[in-house]
Amino acid sequence: MQPIAAENNLAETAFYTYNADTNRYHIWWFTPAVEVDLCGHATLATKTRLRVRPTPRSFHTLPKNSVKQN
């Protein structure tokens, strides 16, 4: 995810995945240089993007650096 955020070169980039087991979306935020703990604007943009989809509409955030990269 970090290389994609660096390529986007925006203040923050949000990534999300849907977990069918927990019925929640997981969200992560990255700047071009690092993963960050929270980004309000990117969260609102993601929420707006997901409005066109049916439930669920809750997010579960994971601890920073919890994403394993290959």
C-alpha positions as CSV (number, residue, x, y, z in Angstrom):
1,M,0.0,0.0,0.0
2,Q,2.9,2.4,0.7
3,P,4.2,2.3,-2.8
4,I,0.7,3.1,-4.2
5,A,0.4,6.0,-1.7
6,A,3.8,7.3,-2.8
7,E,2.8,7.1,-6.5
8,N,-0.4,9.0,-5.8
9,N,1.6,11.7,-4.0
10,L,-1.4,13.0,-2.2
11,A,-1.4,14.2,1.4
12,E,-3.1,11.0,2.5
13,T,-4.4,7.9,0.7
14,A,-7.0,5.6,2.3
15,F,-7.2,1.9,1.6
16,Y,-10.1,-0.3,2.7
17,T,-11.1,-3.9,2.6
18,Y,-14.3,-5.6,3.5
19,N,-14.3,-8.5,6.0
20,A,-17.3,-10.7,5.6
21,D,-16.7,-12.6,8.8
22,T,-17.0,-9.4,10.9
23,N,-19.3,-7.5,8.5
24,R,-17.0,-4.5,8.7
25,Y,-14.6,-2.5,6.5
26,H,-11.0,-2.2,7.6
27,I,-9.3,1.1,6.7
28,W,-5.6,2.2,6.6
29,W,-4.1,5.6,5.8
30,F,-0.8,6.4,4.2
31,T,1.0,9.6,3.3
32,P,3.6,9.3,0.5
33,A,6.2,8.5,3.1
34,V,4.6,6.7,6.1
35,E,1.5,5.0,7.4
36,V,-0.5,7.3,9.7
37,D,-2.8,6.5,12.7
38,L,-5.8,8.5,11.5
39,C,-7.0,10.8,8.7
40,G,-10.4,12.4,9.0
41,H,-10.7,13.7,5.4
42,A,-9.7,10.4,3.8
43,T,-12.1,8.5,6.2
44,L,-15.0,10.8,5.1
45,A,-14.1,10.4,1.4
46,T,-14.1,6.6,1.9
47,K,-17.4,6.7,3.7
48,T,-18.9,8.8,0.9
49,R,-17.6,6.3,-1.7
50,L,-19.2,3.4,0.2
51,R,-22.6,5.2,0.5
52,V,-23.6,3.6,-2.8
53,R,-23.1,0.1,-1.3
54,P,-25.5,-1.5,1.2
55,T,-24.6,-2.1,4.8
56,P,-22.3,-2.5,6.7
57,R,-21.3,1.1,7.2
58,S,-18.8,0.8,10.1
59,F,-15.0,0.8,10.0
60,H,-12.5,-1.1,12.1
61,T,-9.1,0.5,12.2
62,L,-6.0,-1.6,12.8
63,P,-2.9,-0.6,14.7
64,K,-0.3,1.3,12.7
65,N,2.2,-1.0,10.9
66,S,-0.2,-4.0,11.2
67,V,-0.3,-4.5,7.4
68,K,2.2,-7.1,6.3
69,Q,3.9,-6.2,3.1
70,N,5.4,-8.6,0.6
